[in-house]
Amino acid sequence: MDAGLAAVLGALAGAVATTGAAFATGWATREQARIAARAEHQRQRRDAREAVYEKFINNVEALVSKTSIPFNSITQHPSLRPNLQELASLNDTLGEIATKVTLAGPEHISKRATLINFYTVRLITILALIEVQITANETEVTSEDWARAQEDQEKLAQEFAGFSIDAQAVLDDDGTSRRGAPRRRGGE
């Protein structure tokens, strides 16, 4: 092999190696920046979600504690009846926070918040009906409605427990993996 040809081939190999190394370094740097930006975005979303989820959970707990009264106590002791205006106010606040939860997402959390809000509205409506029936001394109808109210309380408790578990999974997601995210269609 000619010395000149060897020098040209050597220079060409060095240029290809340098270009390849620069490309690999650039790609790795870009990938690291993308991962860091994604993690920062997730952190910002996680902070906002945490605040909204916390308000939602606190409001649901307050509402549930005010509706968890034994039926016999309600019919026999008027002073123990839930304050419907207070419940309506708590439920209005819950509806506003549920909207914020929906905006904060993700979708499976939004669906749970919507169901929880539905059950609280229905529960308060039933309690208002029971109040009217107690006032009219319709205890037979009242006991049937109370059974419906207890059923809604159970459904509310189930959705609330699921919301809490799902919220923890979403907040644990650091943005670098698919952990905590629901599976998408198509096997992704």
C-alpha positions in Angstrom: 0.0 0.0 0.0 1.2 3.4 -0.9 2.1 5.7 2.0 0.0 8.5 0.6 -3.0 6.3 0.3 -2.5 5.0 3.9 -2.4 8.6 5.1 -5.6 9.5 3.3 -7.4 6.4 4.5 -6.2 7.1 8.1 -7.4 10.7 7.9 -10.7 9.5 6.5 -11.1 6.9 9.2 -10.3 9.5 11.9 -12.8 12.0 10.4 -15.5 9.3 10.3 -14.7 8.3 13.9 -14.8 11.9 15.1 -18.1 12.6 13.3 -19.6 9.4 14.7 -18.4 10.3 18.2 -19.8 13.8 17.9 -23.1 12.5 16.6 -23.4 10.0 19.5 -22.5 12.7 22.0 -25.0 15.1 20.5 -27.7 12.4 20.5 -27.0 11.4 24.1 -27.0 15.1 25.2 -30.3 15.7 23.4 -31.8 12.6 25.0 -30.7 13.6 28.5 -32.1 17.1 28.0 -35.4 15.6 26.8 -35.6 13.3 29.9 -34.7 16.2 32.2 -37.4 18.4 30.6 -40.0 15.6 30.8 -39.1 15.0 34.5 -39.4 18.8 35.3 -42.7 18.9 33.5 -43.9 15.9 35.5 -42.7 17.5 38.7 -44.6 20.7 38.0 -47.7 18.8 37.1 -47.3 16.5 40.2 -47.1 19.5 42.5 -50.2 21.0 41.1 -52.0 17.7 41.1 -51.0 17.0 44.7 -52.6 20.3 45.9 -55.8 19.7 44.0 -56.0 16.0 45.0 -55.4 17.0 48.6 -58.2 19.6 48.6 -60.5 17.0 46.9 -59.8 14.3 49.5 -60.2 16.7 52.4 -63.5 17.9 51.1 -64.9 14.4 50.4 -63.8 13.3 53.9 -65.6 16.3 55.5 -68.8 15.5 53.5 -68.7 11.8 54.3 -68.2 12.5 58.0 -71.3 14.7 58.0 -73.5 12.1 56.2 -72.4 9.1 58.3 -75.2 9.1 60.9 -77.1 6.0 61.9 -80.7 5.9 60.7 -82.2 5.5 64.1 -80.4 8.5 65.4 -81.8 10.6 62.5 -85.4 9.6 63.1 -85.3 9.7 66.9 -83.0 12.7 67.5 -83.7 15.7 65.3 -80.6 17.4 66.6 -78.4 14.8 64.9 -79.9 15.3 61.4 -77.4 16.5 58.9 -77.5 20.2 58.2 -78.6 20.2 54.5 -77.4 23.7 53.8 -73.9 22.8 55.1 -73.9 19.6 53.0 -75.0 21.6 49.9 -72.3 24.1 50.5 -69.7 21.3 50.9 -71.0 19.6 47.8 -70.8 22.9 45.8 -67.1 23.2 46.8 -66.5 19.5 46.0 -68.0 20.1 42.5 -65.6 23.0 41.9 -62.6 21.0 43.1 -63.8 18.0 41.0 -63.6 20.2 38.0 -60.0 21.1 38.9 -59.2 17.4 39.4 -60.6 16.8 35.9 -58.4 19.4 34.4 -55.3 18.1 36.3 -56.0 14.6 35.1 -55.1 12.0 34.1 -58.3 10.5 32.7 -58.8 7.6 35.1 -58.5 10.1 38.1 -61.0 12.5 36.4 -63.5 9.7 36.0 -63.3 8.7 39.7 -63.7 12.4 40.8 -66.8 12.7 38.6 -68.3 9.5 40.0 -67.5 10.7 43.6 -69.2 14.0 42.8 -72.2 12.1 41.4 -72.6 9.9 44.5 -72.3 12.9 46.8 -75.0 14.8 44.9 -77.3 11.8 44.9 -76.6 11.2 48.6 -77.4 14.7 49.6 -80.6 14.6 47.5 -81.7 11.4 49.3 -80.9 13.0 52.7 -83.0 16.0 51.7 -85.9 13.6 50.7 -85.5 11.8 54.0 -85.7 15.0 55.9 -89.0 15.9 54.2 -90.3 12.4 54.9 -89.3 12.5 58.5 -91.1 15.8 58.9 -94.2 14.3 57.3 -93.8 11.1 59.5 -93.5 8.8 56.6 -91.1 6.4 58.3 -91.8 3.4 56.0 -90.7 5.3 52.9 -87.9 6.9 54.8 -86.3 3.5 55.7 -86.3 2.5 52.0 -84.6 5.7 51.0 -82.2 5.3 53.9 -81.2 1.9 52.4 -80.5 3.7 49.1 -78.5 6.3 51.0 -76.4 3.6 52.6 -75.8 2.0 49.3 -74.6 5.3 47.8 -72.4 5.7 50.8 -70.8 2.4 50.1 -70.3 3.2 46.4 -68.9 6.5 47.4 -66.4 4.8 49.8 -65.3 2.4 47.1 -64.7 5.1 44.6 -63.0 7.3 47.2 -60.6 4.4 48.1 -59.9 3.8 44.4 -59.3 7.6 43.9 -56.8 7.6 46.8 -54.8 4.7 45.4 -54.8 6.0 41.9 -53.8 9.5 43.1 -50.8 8.0 44.9 -49.7 6.1 41.8 -50.0 9.3 39.7 -48.1 11.3 42.2 -45.4 8.7 42.4 -44.7 8.9 38.7 -41.5 10.7 38.2 -41.8 11.1 34.5 -39.0 8.7 33.5 -41.1 5.5 33.3 -44.6 4.4 32.5 -45.1 3.4 36.1 -48.4 4.7 37.6 -49.9 5.4 34.1 -52.7 3.3 32.8 -52.0 1.0 29.9 -53.0 2.4 26.6 -54.7 0.4 23.8 -52.5 -1.3 21.3 -50.1 -2.8 23.9 -48.0 0.3 24.5 
